[in-house]
Structure formats: structure tokens, C-alpha cells
């Protein structure tokens, strides 16, 4: 397993271009959620685009994407295409990924690729005409890369323990590329691009090994969940039913998304011997002391806003009266509880056989835990 920290030029330019596009053309969001991180860097970048604009072909590319492919193409798909900027050798495996995961846009592969590469290269050319602004961005990235490199030893130890726990032998030959802090996220706080022998982690969250660990685990958990649901299609309805509304609000009612995310979240809690949050703990962690705090929470948090809207909660007094209903409806996570019990069972069996294969054990036993 090899871990590197570096800027991926295509990814960096894609997010910068998206930031410029939605800074200048906010109306193009049309109800889409946009993640925004206020900082000195983002303010300087906003001013840069307000002064210099966006190349016409770059704007036209995003207009095309968010009109013609609004439901089919998200930032993850754009990210895969962006990897081809300065890395044309990756085209074969990215084409393979798009054909498998995004069949309905596969016939447009060449057109999307060419237009996105052009849109990115035009941003690259535009930046070179503003060396002082480019220098600010490069200095910021360089500092973050250095900080992440200083924490690699701890990360390597953590990931090796994960491989041992799950008995994922194929992880030994994996390359992990960690990109610098993303000041210009679109929607996801963090994301991973999965290639055949490499994973690329993109994050706009404060650095913590667990963020990298979560994205790293997707490389192994995603194919496992895909095969499991394909083999046991009846599990889909159970997974959706058992998942919390909070997870469904974030990952949709897609059993594949729900199970893979819950497996990873619960495993990370299991390592810390931290069970799923109960009602008492939920209320203890509730951050609002007054009505002003509560209204600010509704403004900032889509998840609280969505849950309160559905339960007709408009103020702090309503929330305190209906807090148990809110927890039961929105937070309580039966799927996480089941996975926690399953992992405890697996750990017990693994103590008897250190070479126990998690994938095989999962296929043999997990369905009975769901029922």
C-alpha cells in the first residue's frame, strides 16, 4: 500500500471552475444544494471571478451538463472525467467505470470528455494570466500538502489495521492519493474516486485520518455490497426499511448506497466501541440553548430543516415537545444497530480464526441478521 499527497490538476481545476460558475451564475443552481465554505481564500477567489469572469466555453460546458444531464451527472462523474486532464492513460479504466455505473451517458463519453477537458484547460490558461492569484492558491495547497504528509505514519497504521480486520489482502498493492484541502466544494464534503488500483480522496473537511479511512474503505465495501444485493435482492426492501430517515435524506432510498455507507460508519464507531446514538445522547448533544440557536440550526442544517418540516416543527418549543418523535422518525437507526451486532459476531469468530474472510462471512451470515 502506497500513500501519496499531491494536487490532482484536473480535480483542482474542475472544482475551481464549478466555484466560478456558481459564483457568477447562481440561477443555474435551480434548487440544487451547494456547499459553501467561507474563508479568506474563497473570498479572494470570488473576487477573482467577479473581475475576470469565466471562459465562455467553460460556462457553456456547465450549462450543457446542468441542463441536458441534470439527473444523470453529478460531481463524482465530473471528477472521473477531470482525471483525464494530463492523465490520458487513465481513459481505459474510466471508460470501463462509466460503462458500468453510468450506462445512460456512456454513448456521450467522448463528447463529455472532450468538452470537459477543454473547459478545464481554458480555466488553466486563464489562471496563468493572473500569477499573483495563482500564487495564493498554490501556496495554500502547498501548506496543506505538507501538513497532511506529516500525518501519514498514523494513517498507514490505521489502514493496515483495517485490512487485517476485514482480511482484505488486495489492499496491499493499492495506491492512495490524498488531494489537498478542497476550498471549493460543490455538494459533497468529501468524496472518493475509485480506480482499479488507486483511490483518490477529495475532501473539504478538516483533516482527520478517519475521513481518509472512510473513503479508503469504499474501495472494498462497495463491490461487496453490490454483489450481496445482487445475490439477495430481497434484502433491498429490508435495508431501506431499517435505515434512518437521516441516512435516506442524504443517500436517497438506494439500498446499495445505504448499506455501503452504514457498514463503514458503523465499523468506524465499532472500532471506538461507540454504539449508535440513543435518544438520551441525542438530546445531550442537541446544540440549541435558545430560539435564536434553533433558527440558526434550521438555516444551516438541511437535515434538521427537512426533519422539522415533515414533523411540522417551527420553533424550539415545538422541537422540545416533539423531540422524541423527531428522534424516532429521523435519527433512530436500526440498520446501524444490526451491523454493530454483526461486527461483534464477526470479531468473536475471527478471534478463533485470524484468517477468517470477511466477504465470505458476510455472504453467509448477514442476511439472517437483517430478518
C-alpha positions in Angstrom: 0.0 0.0 0.0 1.4 3.3 -1.1 0.0 6.7 0.1 0.9 10.0 -1.7 -0.3 13.5 -1.0 -0.5 15.7 -4.1 -2.6 18.0 -6.2 -4.6 16.4 -9.0 -4.6 19.2 -11.6 -7.9 18.1 -13.3 -9.8 17.8 -10.0 -8.4 21.1 -8.7 -9.4 22.9 -11.9 -12.8 21.3 -12.1 -13.8 22.5 -8.6 -12.4 25.9 -9.2 -14.4 26.2 -12.4 -17.6 25.0 -10.7 -17.0 27.6 -7.9 -16.6 30.3 -10.6 -19.6 29.1 -12.5 -22.0 29.2 -9.5 -20.4 32.4 -8.2 -21.3 34.2 -11.5 -24.5 32.2 -12.4 -26.3 31.4 -9.1 -29.5 31.0 -11.0 -28.1 27.8 -12.6 -28.4 26.0 -9.3 -32.2 25.9 -9.8 -32.8 24.4 -6.4 -29.6 22.3 -6.2 -27.8 22.2 -2.8 -24.5 24.0 -2.9 -21.9 23.6 -0.2 -20.0 26.8 0.5 -17.0 27.2 2.9 -16.4 30.9 3.8 -12.7 31.7 4.1 -10.2 34.2 3.1 -9.3 32.0 0.1 -12.9 31.7 -1.1 -13.4 35.4 -0.8 -10.3 36.2 -2.9 -11.5 33.6 -5.4 -15.0 35.1 -5.6 -13.5 38.5 -6.3 -11.2 37.0 -8.9 -14.1 35.5 -10.9 -16.3 38.6 -10.5 -13.4 40.6 -12.0 -12.2 38.2 -14.7 -15.3 36.1 -15.5 -15.3 32.6 -16.7 -14.2 31.4 -20.2 -17.2 31.2 -22.5 -16.6 27.6 -23.4 -16.3 26.7 -19.7 -19.7 28.3 -19.0 -21.3 26.6 -22.0 -20.0 23.2 -20.8 -21.6 23.6 -17.4 -24.8 25.0 -18.9 -24.9 21.8 -21.1 -24.2 19.5 -18.2 -26.7 21.0 -15.8 -29.4 21.2 -18.4 -29.1 18.0 -20.5 -27.6 15.7 -17.8 -29.0 17.3 -14.6 -30.2 14.0 -13.2 -27.5 11.8 -14.6 -24.2 13.6 -13.9 -23.1 14.8 -10.5 -19.7 15.9 -9.2 -18.4 12.4 -8.9 -18.9 11.7 -12.6 -17.4 15.1 -13.5 -14.5 14.1 -11.2 -13.8 10.9 -13.1 -13.7 12.8 -16.4 -11.5 15.5 -14.9 -8.8 12.9 -14.0 -8.2 12.6 -17.8 -6.7 16.1 -17.8 -2.9 15.4 -18.1 -3.7 11.7 -17.4 -4.9 10.4 -20.8 -3.6 6.9 -19.9 -6.4 6.6 -17.4 -9.1 6.7 -20.1 -9.5 2.9 -20.5 -10.4 2.3 -16.8 -12.5 5.4 -16.6 -14.4 4.4 -19.7 -14.9 1.0 -18.1 -16.3 2.7 -14.9 -18.7 4.9 -16.8 -20.0 2.0 -18.9 -20.7 0.0 -15.7 -22.0 2.8 -13.4 -23.4 5.4 -15.9 -24.8 3.4 -18.8 -27.3 6.0 -19.8 -24.5 8.5 -20.6 -21.9 6.1 -22.0 -22.8 7.0 -25.6 -21.9 10.6 -24.8 -18.5 9.6 -23.3 -16.3 11.1 -26.0 -18.3 14.3 -26.2 -18.4 14.8 -22.4 -14.7 14.0 -22.2 -13.7 16.5 -24.9 -15.9 19.3 -23.7 -14.8 18.9 -20.0 -11.1 18.7 -20.9 -11.5 21.9 -23.0 -13.4 23.6 -20.2 -10.7 22.7 -17.6 -7.8 23.7 -19.9 -9.3 27.1 -20.5 -9.5 27.7 -16.8 -5.9 26.6 -16.5 -4.9 29.1 -19.3 -6.9 31.9 -17.6 -5.2 31.3 -14.3 -1.7 31.6 -15.8 -2.6 35.2 -16.8 -3.1 36.1 -13.1 0.2 34.9 -11.5 -0.5 36.7 -8.2 -3.8 35.0 -7.7 -2.4 31.6 -8.8 0.4 32.0 -6.4 -2.1 32.5 -3.5 -3.8 29.2 -4.4 -0.6 27.3 -4.9 0.8 28.4 -1.6 -2.4 27.4 0.2 -2.3 24.0 -1.4 1.4 23.5 -0.7 0.9 24.3 3.0 -1.9 21.8 3.3 0.0 19.1 1.5 2.9 19.5 3.9 0.5 19.2 6.9 -1.1 16.0 5.5 2.4 14.4 4.8 3.3 14.9 8.5 0.4 12.7 9.5 1.0 9.8 7.1 2.6 7.4 9.5 -0.5 7.3 11.8 -2.8 6.9 8.7 -0.7 4.0 7.4 -1.0 2.2 10.7 -4.8 2.8 10.8 -5.4 1.5 7.3 -3.2 -1.6 7.8 -5.3 -2.5 10.9 -8.5 -2.1 8.7 -7.0 -4.5 6.1 -6.2 -7.0 8.8 -9.7 -6.8 10.4 -11.5 -7.4 7.1 -8.8 -9.7 5.7 -8.6 -7.6 2.5 -5.4 -8.9 1.0 -5.8 -6.9 -2.2 -5.2 -3.7 -0.3 -1.5 -4.3 -0.1 -1.0 -3.2 -3.7 -3.3 -0.2 -3.6 -2.2 3.4 -4.2 -4.0 6.0 -2.2 -3.8 9.6 -3.5 -4.9 12.3 -1.0 -5.5 15.6 -2.5 -5.1 18.9 -0.6 -8.0 20.6 1.2 -10.8 21.5 -1.3 -11.8 25.1 -0.6 -14.3 25.0 -3.4 -16.6 22.0 -2.8 -19.8 21.7 -4.8 -22.0 19.4 -2.8 -20.2 16.6 -1.0 -18.0 17.4 2.0 -15.7 14.5 0.9 -15.6 12.1 -1.9 -13.5 9.2 -3.3 -12.8 8.3 -6.9 -12.2 4.5 -7.2 -9.9 3.2 -10.0 -8.7 -0.4 -10.5 -5.5 0.0 -8.3 -5.8 3.5 -7.0 -8.2 5.6 -4.9 -8.3 9.4 -5.0 -9.6 11.1 -1.9 -11.1 14.7 -2.2 -12.2 16.4 1.0 -13.3 19.9 2.2 -13.4 18.8 5.8 -10.7 19.5 8.4 -8.1 16.8 8.1 -8.6 13.7 10.2 -7.4 10.2 9.5 -11.0 8.9 9.9 -12.1 10.9 6.8 -9.4 9.2 4.7 -10.2 5.9 6.3 -13.9 6.2 5.5 -13.2 6.9 1.8 -10.5 4.2 1.7 -13.0 1.5 2.9 -15.3 2.3 0.0 -12.8 0.5 -2.3 -13.5 -2.8 -0.5 -17.0 -2.3 0.8 -18.7 -1.1 -2.5 -18.1 -4.2 -4.5 -19.1 -6.4 -1.5 -22.4 -4.6 -1.1 -23.1 -4.6 -4.9 -22.6 -8.4 -5.0 -24.6 -9.0 -1.9 -27.7 -7.1 -3.1 -27.4 -8.8 -6.5 -27.3 -12.2 -4.8 -30.1 -11.4 -2.3 -32.4 -8.9 -4.0 -35.0 -9.4 -1.2 -32.5 -7.6 1.1 -33.1 -4.2 -0.6 -36.5 -3.5 0.9 -35.2 -4.6 4.4 -32.2 -2.2 4.1 -34.4 0.7 3.1 -36.9 0.0 5.9 -34.2 -0.4 8.6 -32.2 2.7 7.6 -32.7 6.0 9.4 -34.5 8.9 7.7 -31.3 10.9 8.2 -29.4 8.4 6.0 -32.1 8.3 3.4 -32.2 12.1 3.2 -28.5 12.1 2.5 -28.1 8.9 0.3 -31.6 8.5 -1.1 -33.7 5.3 -0.8 -31.0 3.4 -2.6 -30.2 0.1 -0.8 -26.7 0.0 -2.3 -25.8 3.5 -1.0 -27.5 2.9 2.3 -25.8 -0.4 3.1 -22.3 0.6 2.0 -22.3 3.9 3.9 -23.8 2.3 7.0 -21.3 -0.5 7.0 -18.4 2.0 7.0 -20.0 4.4 9.5 -20.8 1.6 11.9 -17.4 -0.1 11.6 -15.7 3.2 12.5 -17.9 3.5 15.5 -17.4 -0.2 16.4 -13.6 0.4 16.5 -14.2 3.1 19.0 -16.7 0.9 20.9 -19.2 3.6 20.3 -22.8 2.3 19.8 -25.4 4.1 17.7 -26.8 7.2 19.3 -29.8 6.7 21.6 -32.5 9.3 22.4 -30.8 10.4 25.7 -27.4 11.0 24.0 -29.1 12.7 21.1 -30.7 15.3 23.4 -27.5 15.7 25.4 -25.7 16.6 22.1 -28.5 18.9 20.9 -26.7 22.2 20.3 -29.5 24.8 20.9 -30.0 26.7 24.1 -32.5 29.3 22.8 -34.7 30.1 19.9 -32.0 32.1 18.1 -29.7 29.0 18.2 -32.6 26.8 16.9 -33.5 29.1 13.9 -29.8 29.3 13.0 -29.6 25.5 13.1 -32.6 25.2 10.8 -31.0 27.7 8.4 -27.6 25.9 8.4 -28.6 22.2 8.5 -30.6 20.7 5.7 -31.2 17.5 7.8 -32.7 19.3 10.8 -34.7 21.6 8.4 -36.1 18.6 6.5 -37.0 16.6 9.6 -38.6 19.6 11.3 -40.6 20.4 8.2 -42.0 16.9 7.9 -43.0 16.9 11.6 -44.4 20.5 11.5 -41.8 21.8 14.0 -41.4 25.5 13.6 -39.6 26.6 16.8 -37.6 25.4 19.8 -40.7 24.9 21.9 -42.2 22.6 19.2 -39.0 20.7 18.9 -38.7 20.0 22.7 -42.3 18.8 22.7 -41.7 16.5 19.7 -38.0 15.7 20.3 -38.7 12.0 20.9 -40.8 11.8 17.7 -38.0 13.6 15.8 -35.5 11.0 17.1 -37.7 8.0 16.3 -38.6 9.3 12.9 -35.3 10.8 11.8 -32.3 9.7 13.8 -33.0 6.2 15.1 -31.0 3.7 13.0 -32.0 0.1 13.3 -29.7 -0.9 10.4 -26.7 0.5 12.3 -27.7 -1.5 15.4 -27.9 -4.7 13.3 -24.5 -4.0 11.7 -22.9 -3.4 15.1 -24.2 -6.7 16.3 -22.9 -8.4 13.2 -19.4 -6.9 13.5 -19.3 -8.1 17.1 -20.2 -11.6 16.0 -17.6 -11.5 13.2 -14.9 -10.3 15.7 -15.8 -13.1 18.0 -15.4 -15.7 15.3 -12.3 -14.0 14.0 -10.7 -14.4 17.4 -10.9 -18.2 16.8 -9.6 -17.9 13.2 -7.5 -15.0 12.3 -7.7 -15.8 8.6 -11.5 -15.5 8.6 -12.5 -13.9 5.3 -15.0 -11.0 5.9 -16.5 -11.2 2.5 -17.3 -14.9 2.7 -18.6 -14.5 6.3 -20.8 -11.5 5.2 -22.4 -13.5 2.4 -23.0 -16.5 4.7 -24.5 -14.7 7.7 -25.6 -11.1 7.2 -29.0 -11.8 5.6 -30.1 -13.6 8.7 -29.3 -10.5 10.8 -31.4 -8.4 8.6 -34.5 -10.5 9.0 
